Amino acid sequence: MAEVAFEQVTKTFPDGSTAVDRLSLTTRDGELVVLVGPSGCGKSTTLRMLAGLETVSSGEIRLGERRLNDVEPQQRDIAMVFQSYALFPHLSVADNIAFGMRARRVAKQERARRVEEVAATLGLTPLLKRKPRALSGGQRQRVAMARAMVRDAALLLMDEPLSNLDAKLRVQMRMEVSRLQRQLAVTTLYVTHDQVEAMTLADRIAIMRDGVLQQFATPEELFERPANLFVASFIGSPAMNLFEVELVARANGGVAARVGAEEVVLGAEQARAVADRVGGRVALGVRPEDVAEAGARPGAPLLSGVVAGTEVLGSEVLVHVETGARPVATAEVEAAREADDGTPAPLAGSGATLIARLATRAAIGVGERAQLALDPERLYLFDLDGGGALATPVAERSRFGVAA
């Protein structure tokens, strides 16, 4: 096992475009770190620099105490699983798994032992004599993983390994990847554009945008304490509700956020955090999980509007309510919304849409006027200019609302 360290790593291509800009992060031994972000954010380039498939323009990459910048790819003690399975069609499953070991002249008995061991771990033993054309997509992906695992490398890299699978198989395989990684205790860097996949797999997640690391933290911390508007908009399914609001002073010395024609009174701690911004505009955020029917939270701040649509998801329903509030339309939010990861998006309307995650028994129909209560201890405030977080919830959550 080994830790990986990126120190001010930059990748600039000959045309002058910068794919990765001064990236600094360090993994821990045996940790599964997921790099996630929209297409073109630099996550795959980061992985390719680590693997030695791209050169480093500046900065340093280390594996343990070893500097990797000038080390040839085959000498880095790294195994990699690609989006394409890259299996040899004329070789059996067993020979595909053993191919790299044969190239490195591993003894025949040792090759056979490793192949049998990894095949048993991945449930491939009955398939060892088959050719790739006789395998399903999930089975081919397991063969590709097995080929990487028998390397017994210090580091395992996975570049969108599940993106070619259908939704149901992807859910099954990500649980399999998680189980195997814990069993092997091998340091793993995993790239995906799917934030749900990242949240369910990772020990820690590195969120990237335009080549810049936005936040590196545990799934729980990213969900509870997003560093900026981009992270807040990107993490969560559905995404956080965001409104552009005006901060106004109250007669009792408190602070309220004017959301359209309504006011949301801020808690004492959050009011102190934005006291110097009264009279200005900020972004107010609330997760769909922290919105309820008005009667469920007496005394809680309310937002009202017309129900534009509902999505029934079995034990719960997503209710889209068109409000008279102004939506947040910063570059950070738009970039997060453009990420195609299957996250339910707000329905289009004249004002900002509030999405609430409610029990299916909620008696709210399309076209009706609805009043929804916001949990006052679960509100977020962000700067509209730089996008940085100004205040995060004062109450902790016992779960994070990621729906597969």
N, C-alpha and C positions, 0 to 999 in steps of 0.2 A: 504494500500500500504506500501511497505518497500523496503529499499535498501539491496542488498546482497554484502557482502565483503568476499573475499578470501585473507587471509594473509599468504604468504609463505607456501601454502598448498602442501604437498607431499603425494603421495600414492605409497607405495612399497609393492609388493606382497611377499608371503612366499618364492617364488623361487628366490627372489632378484631382479626381474625386476621392474623398476620404470615406472609407467603409467603416473603419473603427477609429475612434478618436480618444486617445489617452485613457485607455481602459486599465483600471486597477481593481483587482479582486483576488482573494486567496481562498481556496477551498480547504476543507479539512480531510484528514485521512478517512477513507471509507464513505465519504459523503456523496450523495446524489444531488448534483447541482443542475438545474434546468435553466437554459438561456432561452428567453421568450421575448417576442415582440413582433410587430407587423413585418410584412415582406420588405426586404431591403434595409433592415435595421442594423445589420452587421453580425448577427448571431452565427450564421454559418461560416462567414469569413473568420470569425474568432476561432471556431472549431478547426478550420482548415489551417490556420497559423499554428495552432497547438499541435496538429498532426504533422506539420511540415510540408503541407501541400501548397501553402502560400508563404511568401517571405514576410518578415516583420520589417516595417519601414523604420520604426524607432521604438525604444522601450525594450523590455526584457521579459521573456517567459521562462519560468523555472518549473521543473518537476522534482520535488524534494530539494536537494542542494545542487541539482544539475541544471546548468543553463542550456536551454534548448535552441536558441536562435540559429546556431550554425550546425546543429546536429542533423544528419541525414534522416529522412522519415523512417527508414527501416531500422535505425539504431536508437529510436526514442522509447522503446518498450511500451508502445501504445497499440491498442486494438481498436478497430472502428467498425461500426455498423452504419450503412448508408440507407437512404430512402429507397433506392433500387437495391434489390436483394443481391445482385451481382453474383449469381450462382452459375456454375458451368453446366450447361444443359446436357452434356455428354457424360458427366460424372454422376455417380450415385450420391445419395445423401452422405454416406460415410466418407466417400472420397472428397466431397466438397468440404466437409468439416475438417478433414485431415490435410487439405491442400497446402496450407501455409506451413504446417509442421514438416511436410515432405520437402518444401523449398528450403527450410532451415536445417535439413538433415537430422531431424529428431529420429531416434532409434525406432524401428518398426514396432516393437513391443510396447514402448512408451506411447507411440501414436495410438495404437489400438486401445490401450488402457484409458487414455484421455477421451477418445471418441466415445467409448462405452459409458464412461462416467458422465459426460455432459449430455449424451443422448438420454440417459436415464433421468437426469435432472429436468430436462426439457420435454420429456414425453415423446422422444423421437425414436426410441429403440425399435418399434415395429416398422419404421419407415426407412431404416438405414440402407436397404438395398434398392429403394425406389429412385427414379430420376426426378428432377425438379418438375417436369411437366405433369407428373402424376400427383402433385401436391397442391393443396389449397393455398390461398394467400397467407393465411396465418401460419401454416406449416412451413412455407418458404421463409417467412420472417424468422421463425424459430431456428431454422437451419443457419441463416445468416448470423443470428446471435450466437449459436453454438460455435460457429467457425471463429468468431471473435473471442469467445470465452476460453477455448482450448489454448489460446495463446498464453494464458496465465500471465497477462501483462500487468504492469503497475497501474495502468490507466485505461479506462474504457470510454470511448466516444461514440455517441449515437446521434446521427443527423436525421431528424424527422423519420424515425424507423417505422412508425405506425401510420403514416399519412396515406399509404396506398390501400389500407384496409377499410372495410365498411364500418359504420358507426358501432354496431353491436360487438364486432370482433375487436375493434379498437379498445373498447372498454375492458374486455376480457384480457387483452394482451397488455394493457398498461398495468393491470394488477399483477400479471405474470412478471413483467419487467421489474416492478417494485419488489416482489417476493425474491426473485433471483438476485437482484442487486444486494438486498440485505443478507441473503444467504452467502454470497461470495465476498461481501464486505470489500468490494473493489471501488476505488474512487471513480466516479462516473460523471461525465459532462454530457448533457442531453439537450438537443435543440428541438424546439417546436414553435409553431405560431399559435398553438391552441392553449389559451390560458387555463381552461378546465383541466386539460392534460397536465399542465405544469403544476397546478395546485394539488392534484391528487397524487403526483409522483414524487415531488421534490422534498428534500430536506431543507434546501434554500433555493430561492429563485433570483436570477439576475434579469431584470427587465431592461431592454434596450430600445432606444429610439434614435434613428438617424445616426447610428454609430456611437452613441453616447449612453453610458450606463446611467439609468434613472434611479434605480434602487436595488439593493442586494440584501434580501432578508428572508425570513421564514414565510411560508404561505399565510400563517395567521397574522404576522406583523404587516404584510403587504395589504391584507384585507382590512385590518383594523387601523393601521397607521400609514396610509399611503403618503409618500413624500411630496407628491405634486398632483396636479389635475390629470396628467397623462396616466399615471399609475392608478389613480382613483377611477378613471373612466375605463381602463383596460382590464382591471381585475374585478371579477364578480360577474355572476350570470343570474339574472340580467345585471347590466351595469348600474352603477350608482346614478340616482336621479340628481341632476345638477340644474340650478336656477341662478340667473344673474339677479342679485338683490341689492337694495339700498339699505345701508345701516342707519337707523334713526335712534335718537335718544328718547328715553321714556321719562315721564314725570318723576318716577321713583328713583331715577339715577341709573336704571338698567339700560340695556340695548336690545333693540328688536331688528329683525330683518324684514324689510317690506318686500313681499313676494306678490307681485301683481297688485291687487287691491287689498290683500290681506297681510297681516303682520305675524311673524313668528318670533316670540320672545325667547331670547337666548339665556342659557343658564349663566350663573355668576362667573364661573371659570372661563367660559367662552367669551362672555361680555368683556372681561378684563383683557383677553388676548387681542381684541379688536377695538378697544376703547379709543385708540388714536386714529381710527379709520371712520368714525361716525360722520355721516354726511357723504361718504364715498360708496363705491360699489365693489362688491366681492362676489364670489361664487359660493352658494349654499348647497351642500350635498346631503343626501339621506339615502341609505340603502333600501331597496324594496322590502327587505325583511323587517325594517323598522317603521313600516307604515301599516296602519290598521284601520278598520272601520271606526267612525267617530265615537260610537258608543262604547268601544272596547277600552278606550283610554280617556276617562273623564278628566277635563282640565288640560289636556294636551293641545298644543297648537294645531289648528285645522287648515287644510287646503281643500278647496272645492272646485268642481269642474264637471264636464260631461264625459261619460264613459265612451271612449272611442272604440274599444274592443276588449275582448277577453281571450285568454289562452288557458284552457283547462288542462292540467297536468296530473290528473289522478287525484292525489290527496290535497292538492292546492290549485289555485288559479291565479294567473297574472292578469291584473286589471290595469288597463291603460286609460288614464284620465287626462283629458285636455284641460289645462289650466290657463289662466290669463297671464301667467308669469312669462318672463323673458328667458329663453333658453341660453345656455352658455355656448358660445360659438368660437372659442379660442382655437388656435392651431393645435394645441395639445389634445383637446377633446375630439376635434375632427380626425386627428391621426389615429386615436384609439378606436373611434367608431368605424374607421375604414378597415380595421383588421378583421378579416373574414374568418372568424373562429366559431361561428354558429351561435353566438350569444344573441338572445332576443333583443331586437332593437325597438326603440319607441316608435309608435305609429305616427305618421306625419300629421301635423295639424298646424293651426295658426299660432299657438303658444307652446310653451314647454309641456311635454307630456310627463306626468307622474305615473310610474309603474309601482304597483303594490302587489306583494306576494301574500295572498289571503287564503284562508281555508275554503275549500270548494263549496261549503254551505253558505258562503257569503251571497246574500240576495241582492246582487247588483247586476243590472242588465244594460246592454248596449243602448246608448241614446238617453239613458237616465242621468239625472244630476246626482252626484255623489259627494259626500264629505268624508275626507280621510284625515286621520290623526297621525302626526309625526311624533316619534319618541323624542322628547326634548333632550334626553341625555345621549342621543345617538346622532347628533348633527355634526357635519363637517363644514369648515370654512376655508376657502382658498383665495389666494391673490389672483386677480384676473390678468395682471400684466406678466409676471414671471411664472405663475402657475403654482407657486410653492404653497404648502399647507400652512394655514394660520392657526387653526384649532381643530383638534380631533376629539372624538367622543370621550366623555368622562367616565362612562360605564363600559366595562369589558363585556364581551360576548362569550358565551360558552361554546359556540359553534360558529363556523363561517359558512355563509350560504352559497356554496358552490353546487349547482345542479348538474349532474351528468346528462 
